[in-house]
Amino acid sequence: MTATTNPHPPTPSKTATASREKSPGAIAMGWLHTAKFLTTAPQLHFLPALDVPEIAFVGRSNAGKSTCINTLTQQKQLAFASKRPGRTQHINLFSLGKQGVMDAVLTDLPGYGYAAVPKQDKIRWQQVMANYLVSRENLKGIVLMCDPRHGMTELDEVLLDVIRPRVEEGLKFLVVLTKADKLTRAESTKALSIAKLQAGGGEVRLFSAPKRTGVEEVATLLWDWAHPQGATVAAAPSPAPPTTEAEPQA
C-alpha cells in the first residue's frame, strides 16, 4: 500500500501563532537589554552630538534611579549607585540598539537634593541639569524618579517648571513612583492620584524592582517614545568614547 502525502498540511492555529509572537513588553525589554555604556561628561559641551532619540532619567538622590535603570536594562551594574548619595556628578550616556547599531540613548543625570553635598556643588549640578533639559536637541523624553513615601520635593517641582515649556511642545514625560512594594494598596492609589495632578499631563507609573511592578509597562513606554508609531528610527553607529578624560569643572 502506497503512502500518500497530504497536499494541504494543517496550518498553525491563531493561538499557536500568537504564542510565538513577542508581546510589546517583551520586545521593549529585549531592546533595553542591549544598553551599553557610551560616554560620561561633567558638562554639556563634553557630550557628543547625536541624532538618535535620547531619554533622560533624573531624580532626587536615593529615589531609586540607578535601580530602575538597572532593572529595565536587566543589568546589575550598568548605572552606578554610589554608597554616598549625591556623589555621582557626571552625565552618563548608554547606547541602545540591536546588532551594534544605535537607535536611542538613555541618559543618567546626577541625583540632586542630598543634604551632605556642598551647596556650591548642588548649584552647579542643578545648573548643568537645567541646561541639559532645556537645550539638548535630541531629547525626546524625561523620566522623573520619585519615592512616593516622601512625594515630590521642592526641587522636583523646580524641575517640572524647567521642562514644562518643552513638555507643552511635545516632549514626553513620565513620573516613576519607585519602591512601590513598600506601599499598601490604598497608599499606592493615593500616591498615583497625587502624582497625576502634579505631573501636568505627563504619564505616571508605579514601579518596584523586587516585585517587577510596572517594569514592562515602563519599558514599553520608552520603546514607544524612541520608535513613534512603529516608525524605523534613523540608526547610527555608536560613536567611540572620548580618548581623553575631561576634568570636572568647578
N, C-alpha and C positions, 0 to 999 in steps of 0.2 A: 504494500500500500504506500503510495507516494504522499509524503507530507506536503501540505500546501501552506504558502505564506500569506498571511492576511495583508492585502494591499492597502488596507486602511487601518493602521495601528491606532490604538486609543490615544486620544490627545490628553495631555495633563489637565486635570481639573483646575478650575479657577482657584480653589483653595490651595492646591499644591503649588500653583504658580505664585500665588500671593505669599506663600510661606517662604519662597526663595528670594523674594524681593525685600530689600532692606527698607526699614522704616526711616522716616526723615530724621528721627533721633539717632539711629544707628549710623546713618550717613554723616551727620554732623559730628558725632563723637569720633568716627574714623578720621574725619578731616582734622579735628582739633588734635588728635594724637600725633599728627605729623609735625607739631610745633618744635622748632629748634631755635636755640639762641642765635640771634643775628648780630646785635651790637649793643653797646651801652654808652651813655653820654651824660655828662654833668650839666650841659647846657644845650639849648636848642640848635645852635649853629654847628654842633658836632653830629647831629642826626643826619642820616643820608636822605636825600630827596627821593621819594618813592611815588610810583603811580598806582600802586595797588591799594585797596581799601585798608584803613587802619582802625582798629578798635582798641580804645584805651580803658584800662582798669584803674580806678582811683578810689581812695577812701582813707578814713582815719586809721592811724596805726592801731593794730590789734583788732581790726574789723574782720579779719579773716581773708584778706585779699590774696595772699600767696597760696593759702589752702584752696581757695576757689579756683585759681588758675591751674594749680597742680592737679586738682580733681577733674576739671574739664579736659585737660590735656592727657590725663592718665599717666602723669609723670611725677614721681615723688619729689624731685628737687629741681624742677625747671625754674620756678620762681623762688627766689631766695627769701626765706623768712628769718630775719635776724633775731638772735636771742635778746638783743637790746633794741626794742621797738623804736622806730624813728631814725635809725642809723643807716638805712638804705637810702642813699642820697641821689642815686643816678636814675635816669630814664632807661629802662631796659626793653629792647625790642626782640620779639620772637617771630620768626617767619612761619607761615603756614602754606601747605601745598603738597600735593602728591607728586611722585616721580621727580623730585628735586626741582619742581617749578613753583615758584612762589606766587600765590594768588591773593594773599592777605597778610596782615601783620597784627599781632597782639602787642600792646604797649603796657608795660607795668610802670606806673608813675609812683614816685616816692609817697610813702604814707605821711599823713600830716596830723598835727594836733597833739603829739606826745609831749607831756609836760617837762621831761628831763632834757629835751633838746634845747640848746641855747636859742634865745629869742632871735638873734640875727640869722641863724640857720633856718629857723622856721619861716622868717620873712622871705629869705632867698628862695627856699624851696617852693613856697606858695606862689612867688612871682614867676618862677620857672614853669610851674604847672599852669598858671593862669595864661601865660604867653603861649604855651603849647596848645591849650584847649581853644584859645581864640584864633591862633594863626596857622595851625597845622592844616595844610590844604587838603590832604588826602584822608583826614579824619572823618570816618563815616558813622561812628557810634561810640558812646561812652557808657561804661558800666560802673555805677557807684555802689561800693560795698558799704553796708550799714548793719551794725549789730542792733537788732530790733529790741533788745533788752534795754538799750540806752536811747534809742531813737536817733533822729538826725540832730547833729550838733550845730552850733552856730557856724562853724567852718564848712559843714556840709551845705548849709543854706547859702553861704557866700559863693561856694562852687556852683550851686544851682543858678544864682544870679549871673555868674560869669558866662555860663553856657546857654542861658535862656535865649539870647538872640539867635544863636546857631540852631538851637532846637526848633525855634519857630520857622527857620529856613529849611528844615528837613533833617537835621542831624538826629540820628537815632539815640535814644536814651533809655537806660534800664537801671532801676534800683534793685539790687540783690540783697535781700534780708538774710544775712548769714546766720549760722548757728541756730537754725530753726528747730533743731532737735531739742533745744533747751527750753522751748515754749510749750505750753499746753495748747490744746486746740482753740480754746477761747482767746488765749493771748495771741495766737497766730492770726486769727480772724481780725482782731483789733489792730494788730501791727500792720496788716495788709491794708486795712481801711485808712489808717492814718497816713501810711506811706503813699498811697494812691492820691490822696489830697495834696501831699507835699510835692509829689513828682511833677506836677504841672503838665500832664499829658504824656509823660513817659510811662514805660512799662514797669511793673513791679512783680517780683517773684520771690517766694520763699526758697531758701537753699540750705541744705545740710549735707556736708561731705560724708559723715558717718552713715546716715540713713539714705543717702543718694536722693534726697528730696530735691526736686527741681533741676537736677543735673542735665538730663536730656532736654528738658524744656528750654533751659538757658542756652544750651549748645545749639539747639535748632534756631533760636532767635539770632544768634551770632552768625550762623551759616546763612540765614536769610538776609541779614544785613550785608554780608560780603558778596552774596550771589542774588541780587534782587530779581524777583520773578523768574528764577531759574536761569537767568542770563549767564553766559560764559564770561567770567572776568578776564580782562586782558592780562595774561600771565607774564611774569618777568622772572628771569633767573635771579637767584638770591645773590645780592651784591656781597663782595668779600668784606669782612670786618676791617676796621681801620688798622693799618700796620703799626701805628704808634699809639700809645695810650695817652689820652688827653688828661691833663691835670685839672681837677675841680677848681672852679673859680670862686673867689670869696664873694 
